[in-house]
Amino acid sequence: MEAHGLSLHHFEVLSSLRAAGGSMRVHQLCADLGDVPSSLSRRLDRMTEAGLVTRAATPSAEDARAVTVSITREGRELWRDANITFRGVLQRHFAQSLTDTDIVALTRVLGKL
């Protein structure tokens, strides 16, 4: 991630947003990341300043203070490049040591979570 100027925490935010189709509400993002709102808010401040995400008020009847976070084009491009690096690192340091049987077993076990 460092090669892309992206922290792992920021990569995780971008990954969650990508998996959700590009945007999600802050409370959902907190749940996805297992983070507390104040910590995520500071992270989103830095990511907004860097042009990786945008935030917009999206009030609803259930939550008048709701905010939706969206990944920007720059954020998508940076995530794409960093994801290639991330997958390569995983392959070299983790998956390389596993047999096909190990991978099938892990896939089955992780699929239950």
Secondary structure, 3 states (H helix, E strand, C coil): CHHHCCCHHHHHHHHHHHHCCCEEEHHHHHHHHCCCHHHHHHHHHHHHHCCCEEEEECCCCCCCCCEEEEECHHHHHHHHHHHHHHHHHHHHHCHHHCCHHHHHHHHHHHHCC
